[in-house]
Amino acid sequence: MKQKIAWEPWGKYIEEIVKHGRRRRRICGIDMVDLAEEYGTPLYVLFQPVIEENYRRYQVLGSIYDHYLVCYAVKANTTFALINILAECGAGADVASEYELWFALDAGVPAEKIRANGNCKSERFLAECVQRGIIVNIDPEDELYLISDIARELGKEAKINLRLSGFPLENITAANIFTSGKWSKFGIDLSRVRDVLRKLTQLNYINLQGLMVHLGSQITRLNAYTQVLGMLIKLAEEAISLGFDIKEIDLGGGFGISYLARERWEQIKAQIKADQDFTWGNEPIGYEYDFASRGLIWQGEELYSCFTPDSFLNDLLSGVYSSNPAKSFKQGLEEIGSPLFVLEPGRGIVGNAGLTIFRVGHVGTTSGGENIVHVDGGVNLHGQNIIIPEQLHRMEIANNLGQGEPFNTFVAGNLCYTGDLLVRIKTTLERTPEKGDYLIFYDTGAYSDFFASNANSFPRPAKVMITRDRRPRLVVKREEYADIFSRDMDWGKEPQSLPPH
Ligand SMILES: Cc1ncc(COP(=O)(O)O)c(C=O)c1O
């Protein structure tokens, strides 16, 4: 017997099955309990059909403005198989270090489809880019001189975009992941653009391709994008008037996804504000006190987006200038010579194409009487929660679904500090979990293992890809004892030969 669950965005991939008299979760034809038992927990699971479907949604650009390139932000989930799948679909890559660059090249991304980002790139990274003709998003301004020297030494021109920031935007996402306002370590301030363009005319080995911005991450509203796209097009017009050929406009990534249904998320935010007893430490997680209005205002990440990538892009490019409602951004781009329109989505491609399975170790109460479920992985395997404490995921018990009374709880990881909490806002499970149950955290495809470490000497988890033909394939192996300590040199034994003094 199986029953379809109408759950977005997993909707069509997810079903319940009955095995040994118990209702269990099956996704893309694979029983999540069998998977956890075979590969162990914690376990990251990625879904090729969802990755490909998400990527395809960006192809809507083809029918609106067909000179575009989607560069997957490799940092969001740095897995060879995943990058290879996307490269075969035609994606490029946004890389943030020479290591991500080499990995993306090895996984099959062509150099001309790679964009290099970072606010403190090494000389080696820049030299690799110049050698291979990879476009570098210059950040900060001084990097221009560094790359110019490298290019002159190599006798090759450096292709660059200017990465801009200092935009008049506020509260477009949580502060830690907002990368384009006044309080940002990234980019060249907007007020400097004209001076920088003038300087460029004197740097012989630099070939300006275009302008770039990355607004931030998990942005769920369109207005910041429309405002910034309008400003980039205007700056491009100025650059053209100074004699530059603007070949690309790179709008970065940041497109938000839904972690929770809208009503649920609104309810949670209201409850944090109203109910002292709803969050860990009774903190108003996600809110900050505003002295002007003498009240709490939401400053955190939004966990619901009304957009899918295709509806978002449709609305963005068909959007019109506030100063001229008769003109769309698509027309604006055409008027500056139809530059390549580059996007760098990470979360929008993989966020909801992955989940994490943990195993329940204990279920108990804190000294303060709160329910707490202890699982076999820490917050380091779930990095979003380190940056954004309000990050919440849909959760469920994979085995023995929904039999019992709803259970409100916090969820703790297995690391040796109190801040190691996977869920700091009380969440409801469909029944009281028991030791040995498997807990699924949905939508953990992006930035979950970003901070993954061997904290407390635990191994980093395995990753399994559920393939297009609905088979599990191990794509990253779980670390073993020897892997965890592989960097330690042999201190205990006499060295074979002593180096000369
Ligand atoms: C330069 C750049 N591009 C793209 C991205 C991807 O952002 P997102 O995963 O929110 O789409 C990031 C993320 O930090 C970034 O720094």
The ligand as a Tripos MOL2 file, in Angstrom:
@<TRIPOS>MOLECULE
LIG
   16    16     1     0     0
SMALL
NO_CHARGES

@<TRIPOS>ATOM
      1 C1         29.8570   35.0100   -5.0230 C.3       1 LIG1
      2 C2         28.7680   34.0520   -4.6970 C.ar      1 LIG1
      3 N1         27.9760   33.6130   -5.6990 N.ar      1 LIG1
      4 C3         26.9810   32.7390   -5.4530 C.ar      1 LIG1
      5 C4         26.7460   32.2580   -4.1840 C.ar      1 LIG1
      6 C5         25.6200   31.2950   -3.9780 C.3       1 LIG1
      7 O1         24.6220   31.7930   -3.1590 O.3       1 LIG1
      8 P1         23.2810   30.9860   -2.9620 P.3       1 LIG1
      9 O2         23.6610   29.6110   -2.5500 O.co2     1 LIG1
     10 O3         22.5500   31.7110   -1.9150 O.co2     1 LIG1
     11 O4         22.5820   30.9890   -4.2790 O.co2     1 LIG1
     12 C6         27.5360   32.6970   -3.1210 C.ar      1 LIG1
     13 C7         27.2760   32.2310   -1.7580 C.2       1 LIG1
     14 O5         27.7700   32.6640   -0.7790 O.2       1 LIG1
     15 C8         28.5850   33.6100   -3.3880 C.ar      1 LIG1
     16 O6         29.3860   34.0390   -2.4020 O.3       1 LIG1
@<TRIPOS>BOND
     1     1     2 1
     2     2     3 ar
     3     2    15 ar
     4     3     4 ar
     5     4     5 ar
     6     5     6 1
     7     5    12 ar
     8     6     7 1
     9     7     8 1
    10     8     9 2
    11     8    10 1
    12     8    11 1
    13    12    13 1
    14    12    15 ar
    15    13    14 2
    16    15    16 1
@<TRIPOS>SUBSTRUCTURE
     1 LIG1         1 GROUP 0 **** ****
